[in-house]
Amino acid sequence: MPRALWEDLPVTSTFAEPRPSGALLLLGQGSDLASERGVECTGALPAASDPDLLERARVARAALGDRAFVLGHHYQRDEVIALADVTGDSFKLAREAAARPEAEFVIFCGVHFMAESADILTHDGQAVVLPDLQAGCSMADMADIAQVEEAWEVLADAGVAERTVPVTYMNSTAAIKAFTGRHGGTVCTSSNAQVALRWAFDKTGGRDGEGKVLFMPDQHLGRNTAVLELGLSLDDCVVYDPRKPDGGLSPQQLRDARMILWRGHCSVHGRFSLDNVTAIRERVPGVNVLVHPECKHEVVTAADHVGSTEHIIRVLDAAEPGSAWAIGTELNLVRRLAATHPELSVHYLDSTVCFCSTMNRIDLPHLVWAMEELVAGRVVNRIEVDPDDAHWARVALDQMLALPGLDPAPTTVD
């Protein structure tokens, strides 16, 4: 059942709202047809100012009942989270969807690549719905399948493709996951990236051999994991830039490298800087700095704690009352953690607003519209992955599920 309404959450007096940033796009406005989504969002949306919007949402959700399963990513707005049956990170939500084969509709309040993963892991009789088709991911957009295939040719020309294993982050398109599956690689999450990289290196002769990993699309997660958890050096890492001829790398650089990092990043986590860490330590003595591994290497090394979204939540849940925390991740989540932990002093690591602008496209009007359309018998904004891509992406996902430390049971589809 949906969680308690967001306005019922306790309010903490320690959380200071960051300043608006002039760099932010207006949420929900504009479109990019060359992006991961590649489609316009259609439909007559209710006005955000409609005073009956929340009641309409409740009525539509009740009318759908067990026919629908609503997933809410941690970075979603509070009013969307209030209507979710379950919350989590991208892979947890996809697995939760697969574990509900009786649900006719899976309404994914997240971004496009997440809905693709849910479509891959659920059965054909389920319809995965994304309330706004323009809700994409800037990181996923940074690795286009044509660019990745060209990069593989560059590696082949340098004579290293045969000893390179592709590893793609969950935050990638189905086409990239399928490429990874076709070439014997695996998918990883921010929680199990270390395990995935160890597996990939072992497959190619170990970290001390000549094996290599092509890590996509987030260079920071790949670099932080390789250097801080596997003991490789920064010199073992090179960055492949798809906008430059041959990725901007010489054949010798590719032959010498152990980690070939795709030039991609998260537009939210990439904003945090070493200056942010220094400033919060000066302002809040004794503060614990907790950041996501998608942050830059210098930010991660300056932090006290590093971990995935789920890890960040667990750390705050277990934190000593009265302790101070500065968190480097998406603002919706940090604000919600501050509200649910009034016994802690919770601070946002950046001094300015840092929402995930594409995630925020899933707002209450879009969610109400999608649910009301389903109630009326019209399936809108269905996400369907090409069958061949779905097959090979599932191969890569299944390889991840076979890695140690990740329970495969929830992804079983009847």
Secondary structure, DSSP 8 states (H G I E B T S, - for coil): -----GGGS---SS----B--TT---TT----TTSSS-S---S----TT-TTHHHHHHHHHHHHGGGEEEEEETTS-HHHHTT-SEEE-HHHHHHHHHT-TT-SEEEEES-HHHHHHHHHHS-TT-EEE-S-TT---HHHHTS-HHHHHHHHHHHHHTT-GGGEEEEEESSS-HHHHHHHHHTT-EEE-TTTHHHHHHHHHHHTT-TTTT-EEEEES-HHHHHHHHHHTS---GGGEEEE-TTSGGGG--HHHHHH-SEEEES---TTGGG--HHHHHHHHHHSTT-EEEE-TTS-HHHHHHSSEE--HHHHHHHHHHS-TT-EEEEES-HHHHHHHHHH-TTSEEEESSSB----TTGGG--HHHHHHHHHHHHTT---SB----HHHHHHHHHHHHHHHTSTT---GGG---
